[in-house]
Amino acid sequence: MRFKIGTSSWAAPLLCAWFALTVPHIGSAQEPLRVLTTVGMIADVARNVAGDCAEVQALMGSGSDPHLYRASASDVNRLARAELIFYVHPALEARLAEVLRDMRGRVPTVGLVDAAYAREELLDDPDEPGAVDPHLWMDTSRWARIIPVISDAVIEQRPACASDIRARAEAYTSQLAALHDWVTSAIGSIPEDRRMLVTAHDAFEYFGEAYGMEASEAIEGISTESEASIGDIRAVARFVVENQIPAVFVETTINPRTIEALVAEVRSKGHDVRIGGELFSDAMGRQGTVEGTYIGMIRHNTMTITEALGGEVPPWPNALSDWAHAWGLAPSP
């Protein structure tokens, strides 16, 4: 995917029109900070870190594909009224890039990947050397590095909340560390020759690197802007057959027809493969559900992959027992 600034002719006039009509109310130090994030994975971290000191909303909901998402007039209005904006990276929110860039002169706007990482620490897009793979939330230890960026940005706007935010940030960092260890144990229980992850689009490279997947393949690349070809499906089908992979996975933001075509192609070659379940990749589950939280999203993906590929889900960590209790879950998933 190529990111180019300035290619959208409508964005700047639309912003100017809304800025002329809209004068955002600047909140006082006692009011919750109005925080707007692009994706839910950021919003959930921000809610956990900021607590009552911020009112956090996500621009995109469950099932939204951030690679393809365009800002509507109401989205621009929401962005203009925010007091703090967080996004991942232009490699993810490609069609919002110009709008986010233009917001920086009006609202504090933070690209979390660039704020938390040096370029050499990030994985490349395998289809476009030099381009960034933005799916860092698939590795909980990497995603935890956005916590201090978020906490510092909120504290700058609400300094009276500093003590509470720092304590919450420390507690949430510990939760993600426990989650990381649990995912490592779960994926490590899969027989080594089955630790191969096949998905509709290439969002799991960080997951594979962090948790010991021997290989991963995807029909579509890092971005979902181009549709998969018959050649792409056949190439991945050969990989599945050659490695006798028992299950492949479909993502909630991707049309299932791509994976269904892959399954049909594999079966035509004499290998019985099944869809092992649905994974959350570029969006979490519905708000108000377990999977609508970052921890719940990773928990669901890990359980689905582990069980489909022949591993054993380990007991849920004690460090996350309060989280499980809050969602009415048994101590062990």
N, C-alpha and C positions, 0 to 999 in steps of 0.2 A: 504494500500500500504506500503510495506517495502522498506526503502531506505538503500542500502548497498554501501559503498565506495569500489572501487577496483574490481568490478565484471566484468568490461568491458575490455577484453584483448587487444582490438585494439586501445583504446583511447590514452594510453601513447606513443606507438610507432608512431602513427599518429601525435601527437603533436610534438614529437621530430623531426620528419622529416620536418614538416613545420617550426619549429623554426630554424632548420639548414639552410633552404632555404630562410627564410623570415626575414629581419631585418627591423622592422617597423620604419618609419620615425617619430621622436618625434617632435611634433608641437611646434612652438614658442608660447610665451605668447600672441602674437597678432592674431594668427590664431584661428578659432573656434575649440574647443575641440572635438575630435572624440569620441562620446559616442555611445556605442552599448548596447541595452537592449534585453532581451529574448523576452518579450511579448509587444504588443502594448499599454497595459494599463500603463506600466511604461514609454514607449517612449513618450506618449502624455503629461504626467505630466512633464517629463524632458524638453520637448520642451517649454512648458508654463513657466517653471521656469528659464531655461537657456537663452532663447531668442537667440540673435545672437552670444552669447558667446560659443555656442556648436552646432555641427552638429550631430543630434540624429537620429539613425536608429534602427529598431527592427529586430531581427533575424527571428522571425516568423510573417507571414502575416495573413490576414483574413482567417478564416476557419481552421487554424492550431491548432491541439490539443497539448498543451504543455506537457501533461502527457505522450504522445507517441513519441514526437519529438526527433529524433536523429541528432547529428551534422554530417554534410557532410564535406568533405575535404575543400570545399569553405567556409563553416561556420567557421571552425577552423582558416582559413586564415583571415577571417573578425575579429574574436575575437582577434587574435594575433596583428592585425593592429590597434585595438582600443586603446584609451588612458584611457578609463574608461568604466567599464562593470557593469551593474545592472541586477540582477535577483530577482525573488520572494523568492523561498524557495525550497529546494530539494524535498519536498512533491509535488511540482507542476512540476518542470523541472527535473523529476527523471532520465531520460536517458541522460541528459546533465550534471549531477552532477559531474561526474569524470572530464570531460573536464573543467568545471568551477573551480573546485578545483585546477586543475593543472595550470590554468591561473593565479592564485593569486600570484605566484612567479614572474610573468612577467608584468602583467597589474593590476592596482587597480581594484578589483572585489568585489562588495558589494551585499550581500544578504539582501534585504530591510526588510523582515519580522523580521529577527534576529536583525537587526540594530535598528529597531523602536519599538520592543516589547519584553517584558519579556515573557517567556513561559506560565506563568499562565494567561496571558491576552488573549491567543488564544483559539479558540474552538478546541476540539478534533475531530478526525475522528470517527464518531459513530460506524463504523465497526471495528475499530482497536484502542482501548483505548491507549492513550499515543502518538499516531501519530497526527501530526498537520493537521488541515484543512487550506489550504493556500489561500482560495478564499476571501481574505480580501477586495478586491476592490468592492465587492458587498455592502459594507457599506461605504458610502462616508466619514463619520466622521473618520472611521478607516484608510481608504486609504489616507486621508489628512496627516496622521502622517509620511508618507514617504517623504513629501515635504521638511522638514528641512534636512533629511538625504541626499537627492539628492542635495539640494542647497549647503550644506556644502562640499560635495564631489567635486562638480564642482568648487566652490570657491577655494578649496585647489589647484586645478590645474590651475585656472585662477583668481588669487587674484585681478587683476585689474577690474574684473567684479563684485566684491562683492556687491557694492551698488545697481547696477541694478538688480542683481539676488535676493537680499533680498527684494527689492521692488516688484518684480514680484512674488516671493514666497508668500508674504503677500497678494497680490491681488488675486492670485489663491486660496489660503486658504479661503479667504472670499467667492469666487465663490462656492467652494465645500460646505461651510457651508450653503449657500443659497440653493444649490441643495439638501442637506440633509433634510432641512426643507420642501422643496417642495415634495420630495418623501414621507416623513412622512405624509403630508396632503393627498396626493393622495391615498396611501394605507389605510389610516385611513377612507377614504370615502367608502371603500368596506364594505358591510354588514358583521358583525362580524362572522356570521356562514359560510361565503364564503371566509374568509381569510385563505385559504389553498392552498398551492402552490405545484403542482405536475409536476415534470420535468423528463427528461431522466436521468440526472446524478446529483449527490448531490453537486451542486456548490452554493446553495442559502441559506445555514445555516446562514451566517452573515447577509444576506438581511432580512431573516425572523426575526432574533433576533433584528435587528436595527429598523425595520419598523412595527413591530406588527403583523406579520403573525401568526395566531394561531397555525398552524402546516405546515410542509412541508414534502413531501415524494418524493423519487426518485427511479427509477428502478435500476440504477447503483450507485455505491458508490462514494466516494470522487475522487478516481482515475478511469480512463476509461480503465485501462489495461485489466480487465477481462470483458467478455461479459455477458450480463444479461441472466439469465436462465428463463425457463418457470415459475418456482416457484416464481421468483422475480416479474415477470409481473402479475401473479395471486394475489400475496400479495398486490401489489399496487392497482390492480383493485378492490379488496375487500375494501380497504380504500376509493377509489373514490365512490363506490356504497354506502357504509355505511354512508358517509358524504354528499352524493348527490352533489358532486362537478360538476359544469357545464362545466369546461374547464381545459385542461391540456396543457402543453407547450413543444415544441421541441427546442433544442439548435442548433446553427449554426455549432458547431463542432462535433455533434453527428449524426450518421445515423438515419434518421427519421423512419426507420422500427421498431425501438423499441417502440416509442410512438404510431405508427400506430397499432402495435400488442396490446398495452394496450387499445387503443380505441375499437378495435374489441372485446377484452375480456370483457370490461365493458358493451358494447352494448349487448353482448350475455347474460348478466345477467339482462337485461331489463332496464338499465339506459342509457339515451341518453347523451353522453358526446361528446365534440368536441375539436379539437386542437385550442387553443385560440390564437395561433400565435407563431412566432419564437423569441427566446430570445438569446442575446449574453451572453455567460458565460465565456469561457476560451480564447476568442479572440473577438476583436472588429470588426466592419464592415470594408469595403474596405477603404484604405487610400484615402483621398480626398472627402469622404462623411461625412455627419453629424454623422452617427453611427460609423465612423472611428475615432472619438474623445472619450475620456473617458466620458465627460459630455453628449455627444450625445448617447453613449451606454446606460448609466443609464437612460437617458430620454426615449429612445425607450423602454427599458425593463419595466419601470414604467408605461408608457402609455398602453403598451400591456397587462400587468397584470391587471391594474386597470379597463380597459374597458371590458376585457373578464370576469372578476369576478363580474361585476355589480357596480363598483364604478364610480366616476366622476373625471376626470382630472382637477386639479385646474389651475388657471391662472399661466403663467410662471412668475417667480420672477423678479422684477425690477433689482435686483442685477446681473441678467444674461441677461439683455436686450442687452448689447453690444455683448455678445457671440451670441445671437440669430440673431442680425442684421448682424454680420459677416458671418453667414451661410444663410442669406436670408430668415429667418423664421419670421413668424408673432409673435408679442409679446406673444401671448398665443398659446400653441401648439394645 
